Amino acid sequence: MFGRKIRLFTLMGFKVGIDLTWFILAILITWSLAEGLFPYLYEDLSTRAYWWMGVAGALGLFVSIVFHEFCHSIVARRYGLPMKGITLFIFGGVAEMDEEPPSPKAEFMMAIFGPISSIFLGVVLVGIAFVGESLNWILPVTGVIEYLAWLNFILAIFNLIPAFPLDGGRVLRSILWHYKHDLRKATKTAANFGSAFGTVLIILGVIVFIGGNFIGGIWYFLIGMFIKNASRMSYQHVLVRKTLSGEPISRFMNTEPVTVPADDTVQDVIEKYFYKYHYKMFPVMRGEDLVGCITSRKIKELSSKDRQTSKVGDLAISCSEENTIGPETDSMDALSLMNKTGNSRLLVVEDDRLKGILTLKDLLEFLALKVDLEEDENLKITPESAGIKK
């Protein structure tokens, strides 16, 4: 979902960051408030005042979204759900989860507290605006506060739409999950609602664009595309987890991996193995003993001269929790390790002996076949749908 992120701060253990696309939203919001909404609502203020109000409104939106997602994260932590943090991007914000909620109740509570938090914040801001008007605060201040109050109410209403992965869609999924006792089917139904809602927004965007509101039409179209794609990807994430969970990697790992001798030079290994097999990592063996592994990333650090004389065994990366797993490891744990480390190939080791190699390709091929035979042949399994960042 995200590109490059900027870490801002940590709030009660949650890492808050901004995707670079957020700055596009911040600029557009500031401009539309300073040049459109505030001049329309409050006449005869200076241009400078309108722009200060626009900046304050954009910052207030930032705080409102962080507060909304923070409340999601607090409830998720209450139910033992690990959270990576909170990230703001061009379409709002998201509390990043490593796992699906453990129960329908946890899903419902986590989802509903987002809109509740926005309504609460809106009510508080209405109260502050009332006090400000009673104390004769200057118009730009009360104007921004009133805008943020209504913004939070709108944020709550929009998120309550039963279109997955919006909060309302998650509430719908929790209810279906409770009655159907099947997370996959509940997610599929909620995701279909999300996809339909996204399609409606796309069509609305085209109509609005043709009608002459170019900016509004583009935004409807982009938000619709985002919701439609996010609903599809969310369902695929659940399908991946349900399909791989409980499957030991011994079922589909390569038990006869290509290995390289520890006493070969790096240049020989490049010519005989990397250029021949096109893998980015090979196990390094000294006889029957596993020394570690050698990667193309490690070799890139060497100069051409050093590649001619250096032995692979001297450069081998030792076996560790980042590149090694056991044959009975659950496939989802292996996939999570690949996602965390960025390694697409893992050594399968038992009692210090090399048993095989597991690759991301192995996982995806098994997953695609099982989905084709047992689930939905029209679903295309990709690294992104499996939660792997390219």
C-alpha positions in Angstrom: 0.0 0.0 0.0 2.7 2.4 0.9 5.9 3.7 -0.7 8.5 5.7 1.3 7.5 6.6 4.8 8.8 9.3 7.2 8.8 8.3 10.9 7.4 11.2 12.9 7.1 10.1 16.6 6.0 7.2 18.8 2.8 7.5 20.8 2.3 5.0 23.7 4.4 2.5 21.8 2.7 3.1 18.4 5.0 4.4 15.6 3.3 7.2 13.8 4.6 8.0 10.3 3.6 9.7 7.0 3.7 8.3 3.6 5.1 10.8 1.1 1.7 10.9 -0.6 0.2 12.6 2.5 2.0 15.8 1.5 -0.1 15.8 -1.7 -3.3 15.7 0.4 -2.0 18.3 2.8 -1.3 20.7 0.0 -4.6 20.1 -1.7 -6.5 20.5 1.6 -4.7 23.7 2.5 -5.3 25.2 -0.9 -9.0 24.3 -1.1 -9.6 25.6 2.4 -7.6 28.9 1.9 -9.0 29.6 -1.6 -12.4 28.0 -1.4 -14.2 27.0 1.8 -13.1 29.6 4.3 -13.5 32.6 2.0 -17.0 31.3 1.2 -18.0 30.8 4.9 -16.2 33.9 6.4 -16.1 37.0 4.2 -13.9 40.0 4.4 -10.8 38.4 6.0 -7.3 38.9 4.6 -5.7 36.5 2.2 -3.0 35.8 4.9 -5.7 34.9 7.4 -7.3 32.5 5.0 -4.0 30.8 4.3 -3.2 30.5 8.0 -6.7 29.0 8.5 -6.0 26.6 5.6 -2.7 25.4 7.2 -4.4 25.0 10.6 -7.2 23.1 9.0 -4.8 20.7 7.4 -2.9 20.2 10.6 -6.2 19.6 12.4 -7.1 16.9 9.9 -3.7 15.3 10.6 -4.5 15.2 14.3 -8.0 14.0 13.8 -6.9 11.1 11.6 -4.1 10.1 14.1 -6.6 10.2 16.9 -9.0 8.0 14.9 -6.4 5.4 14.1 -4.9 5.6 17.6 -8.2 4.6 19.1 -8.3 1.6 16.7 -4.8 0.6 17.8 -5.6 1.0 21.5 -8.6 -1.4 21.2 -6.5 -3.8 19.0 -3.8 -3.9 21.7 -6.6 -4.6 24.3 -7.5 -7.8 22.4 -3.9 -8.9 21.9 -3.6 -7.9 18.3 -0.1 -6.8 17.3 0.1 -3.4 15.6 3.0 -2.1 13.5 2.0 1.5 13.8 -0.1 4.3 12.3 0.6 5.6 8.8 -1.1 8.6 7.1 -1.2 8.6 3.3 -3.1 10.4 0.5 -6.5 8.7 1.3 -6.3 9.2 5.0 -4.7 6.9 7.6 -4.5 3.3 8.6 -3.6 1.4 11.7 -1.2 -1.3 10.4 -2.0 -4.9 11.6 0.2 -7.9 11.3 -2.7 -10.3 11.9 -6.5 -10.6 11.5 -8.5 -10.0 14.7 -8.8 -13.1 16.9 -12.6 -13.0 17.1 -15.8 -11.2 15.8 -16.0 -9.3 19.0 -12.5 -8.0 18.7 -13.1 -7.0 15.1 -16.4 -5.2 16.0 -14.9 -3.3 19.0 -11.8 -2.3 17.1 -13.8 -1.1 14.1 -16.5 0.7 15.9 -14.2 2.7 18.1 -12.8 4.6 15.1 -16.1 6.3 14.2 -17.0 6.7 17.9 -13.6 8.5 18.5 -14.3 10.8 15.6 -17.8 11.6 16.9 -16.4 12.2 20.4 -13.7 14.5 19.0 -16.3 16.4 17.0 -18.5 17.0 20.1 -15.5 18.2 22.0 -14.6 20.6 19.2 -18.2 21.9 19.1 -17.9 22.6 22.8 -14.6 24.4 22.4 -16.0 26.5 19.5 -19.0 27.5 21.7 -16.7 28.6 24.5 -14.6 30.5 22.0 -17.5 32.4 20.7 -18.7 33.2 24.2 -15.2 34.5 25.0 -15.1 36.5 21.7 -12.1 34.6 20.3 -11.1 35.9 16.9 -13.1 34.5 13.9 -10.2 32.6 12.2 -9.7 30.5 15.4 -13.4 29.6 15.9 -13.8 29.1 12.2 -11.1 26.5 12.0 -12.4 24.7 15.2 -16.0 24.6 13.8 -14.6 23.2 10.5 -12.7 20.5 12.3 -15.8 19.6 14.3 -17.8 19.0 11.2 -14.9 17.3 9.5 -14.8 14.7 12.3 -18.6 14.1 12.1 -18.2 13.6 8.3 -15.2 11.3 8.9 -17.3 9.2 11.3 -20.2 9.0 8.8 -18.1 8.1 5.9 -16.2 5.4 7.8 -19.6 3.8 8.9 -20.5 3.0 5.3 -20.5 -0.9 5.2 -17.8 -1.1 2.5 -14.8 -3.1 3.5 -12.1 -2.1 4.4 -13.8 1.0 5.9 -14.8 0.7 9.5 -18.4 0.1 8.6 -17.3 -2.8 6.4 -15.3 -4.2 9.2 -18.4 -4.0 11.5 -20.4 -5.8 8.8 -17.7 -8.5 8.5 -17.7 -9.0 12.3 -21.4 -9.5 12.3 -21.3 -12.0 9.4 -18.3 -13.7 11.0 -20.3 -14.1 14.2 -23.3 -15.7 12.5 -21.5 -17.6 9.8 -18.5 -18.7 11.9 -16.4 -18.4 8.8 -13.9 -15.4 8.5 -13.2 -16.1 4.8 -16.9 -16.0 3.7 -17.6 -13.0 5.9 -14.6 -11.2 4.4 -15.7 -12.1 0.9 -19.2 -10.7 1.4 -17.9 -7.5 3.1 -15.3 -7.1 0.4 -17.9 -7.4 -2.3 -19.8 -4.5 -0.7 -16.6 -2.5 -0.7 -15.9 -3.3 -4.3 -19.4 -2.2 -5.2 -19.1 1.0 -3.3 -15.8 1.7 -4.9 -17.4 1.2 -8.4 -20.2 3.6 -7.5 -17.6 6.3 -6.5 -15.7 5.7 -9.8 -18.9 6.2 -11.8 -19.8 9.2 -9.7 -16.3 10.6 -10.3 -16.7 10.3 -14.1 -20.1 12.0 -13.9 -18.8 14.9 -11.7 -15.8 15.3 -14.0 -17.9 15.5 -17.1 -20.2 18.0 -15.3 -17.3 20.4 -15.0 -16.0 19.8 -11.4 -12.7 18.4 -12.5 -11.0 18.3 -9.1 -14.0 16.7 -7.3 -14.4 14.2 -10.1 -10.8 13.1 -9.9 -11.0 12.7 -6.1 -14.2 10.6 -6.3 -12.5 8.5 -9.0 -9.3 7.9 -7.1 -11.0 7.2 -3.8 -13.3 4.7 -5.6 -10.3 3.0 -7.2 -8.5 2.8 -3.8 -11.5 1.3 -2.0 -12.2 -1.2 -4.8 -8.5 -2.3 -4.9 -8.2 -2.3 -1.1 -11.3 -4.5 -0.7 -10.0 -7.0 -3.2 -6.5 -7.1 -1.6 -8.0 -7.4 1.9 -9.9 -10.5 0.9 -6.9 -12.0 -0.8 -4.8 -11.4 2.4 -7.4 -13.4 4.4 -7.5 -16.1 1.8 -3.7 -16.4 1.9 -3.7 -16.7 5.7 -6.5 -19.3 5.7 -4.9 -21.3 3.0 -1.4 -21.4 4.3 -2.1 -21.6 8.0 -1.3 -25.0 9.4 0.7 -26.1 6.3 4.3 -27.1 7.2 6.9 -26.0 4.7 8.2 -29.5 4.4 5.3 -30.2 2.0 6.7 -28.0 -0.7 10.3 -27.0 0.0 13.0 -28.1 -2.4 14.8 -31.0 -0.7 17.6 -31.1 -3.3 18.9 -27.5 -3.3 21.8 -26.3 -5.3 24.7 -25.7 -2.9 28.2 -24.1 -3.4 31.5 -25.4 -2.1 33.0 -23.2 0.7 36.5 -23.4 -0.8 35.5 -22.0 -4.2 36.4 -18.4 -5.0 33.7 -15.8 -5.2 34.3 -15.3 -9.0 34.0 -19.1 -9.6 30.7 -19.1 -7.7 29.4 -16.2 -9.7 30.2 -17.9 -13.0 29.2 -21.4 -12.1 26.1 -20.8 -9.9 24.7 -17.2 -9.9 24.8 -16.8 -13.7 23.7 -20.4 -14.3 20.8 -20.7 -11.9 19.8 -17.1 -11.4 19.2 -17.4 -7.7 20.1 -14.6 -5.3 21.1 -16.9 -2.5 22.9 -20.3 -2.2 23.7 -22.5 0.8 27.5 -22.8 1.4 28.7 -26.3 2.3 32.1 -27.7 3.5 31.6 -31.4 2.8 28.4 -32.3 4.7 28.6 -29.4 7.0 26.5 -26.3 6.4 28.6 -23.1 6.7 25.9 -20.6 6.0 24.7 -18.9 2.8 26.1 -16.5 0.2 23.9 -13.8 -1.4 24.2 -11.6 -4.4 23.8 -8.6 -2.0 26.9 -9.7 -0.1 28.9 -10.2 -3.3 28.1 -6.7 -4.6 30.1 -5.4 -1.6 33.3 -6.9 -3.0 35.7 -5.3 -5.5 36.5 -7.2 -8.7 40.0 -7.9 -7.4 38.7 -9.4 -4.1 36.2 -11.6 -6.0 39.2 -13.3 -7.6 40.9 -14.3 -4.4 38.2 -14.4 -1.6 36.8 -17.8 -0.7 33.0 -18.1 -0.4 33.3 -19.8 2.9 35.0 -16.8 4.4 32.1 -14.6 3.3 29.3 -16.9 4.1 26.5 -15.4 6.2 26.0 -17.5 9.3 22.7 -19.2 9.9 20.3 -17.1 12.0 16.7 -16.6 12.7 16.5 -14.2 9.7 17.5 -16.8 7.0 16.9 -20.2 8.6 13.7 -22.1 9.6 12.8 -25.6 10.5 11.0 -28.1 8.2 7.8 -28.2 10.4 7.5 -24.4 10.5 4.0 -23.2 9.7 3.9 -21.6 6.2 2.4 -18.4 7.5 5.3 -18.0 9.8 7.7 -18.5 6.9 5.8 -15.9 4.8 5.9 -13.5 7.7 9.7 -14.0 8.0 10.2 -13.3 4.3 8.1 -10.2 4.6 10.0 -9.0 7.7 13.5 -9.7 6.3 13.0 -9.2 2.6 14.5 -12.6 1.9 12.8 -14.6 -0.8 14.8 -17.8 -0.1 15.2 -19.4 3.3 17.5 -22.3 4.5 15.5 -25.2 5.9 17.7 -26.6 8.7 17.1 -29.4 11.3 19.7 -30.4 13.9 22.3 -28.2 12.1 21.8 -30.2 8.8 20.5 -28.6 5.6 17.2 -30.2 4.7 16.3 -28.0 1.8 15.5 -24.5 0.5 12.2 -22.7 0.7 11.5 -20.0 -1.8 8.8 -17.4 -2.1 8.0 -18.9 -5.5 7.4 -22.3 -3.8 4.9 -20.7 -1.4 3.1 -18.7 -4.2 2.8 -21.7 -6.5 1.4 -23.9 -3.8 -1.0 -21.1 -2.8 -2.1 -20.5 -6.3 -2.8 -24.2 -7.0 -4.7 -24.7 -3.7 -6.8 -21.5 -4.4 -7.5 -22.7 -7.9 -8.6 -26.2 -6.7 -10.5 -25.3 -3.6 -11.4 -21.6 -3.6 -11.7 -19.3 -6.6 -9.9 -20.0 -9.9 -10.4 -16.3 -10.9 -8.2 -15.0 -8.1 -4.6 -14.2 -9.1 -2.1 -14.8 -6.3 0.8 -12.3 -6.3 3.5 -11.3 -3.8 1.4 -8.2 -2.9 -1.7 -10.3 -2.2 0.4 -12.5 0.0 1.6 -9.5 2.0 5.1 -9.4 0.6 6.6 -6.0 -0.1 8.5 -5.9 -3.4 
